Amino acid sequence: MSAAWYIYDNQLSVATINAQINFHTESPIELIDSVWIEVNHEDYFNFHEILYDNGANGDPIPGNGSYNSSIETLQMENGVYDINFNYTSN
């Protein structure tokens, strides 16, 4: 399962994209080398960001096969963007 969602906090004036990909419990997660997302919004930005499974950087539980990241970004008027999840293995 993978998911990404955009949040804008009016009080703090902060925009965030939260991303998560969960590998199946039977997947050999020890073979996963890196996980990242590519985010594209034609009017605002285009970037890639690493997702983590280390208990930091937006990831709550280390080593469980759930890769997460919380990325501060520019505010989008419509909140519509393209996102692709990618990974490499050893």
Order of alpha helices (4+ residues) and beta strands (2+ residues): beta-beta-beta-beta-beta-beta
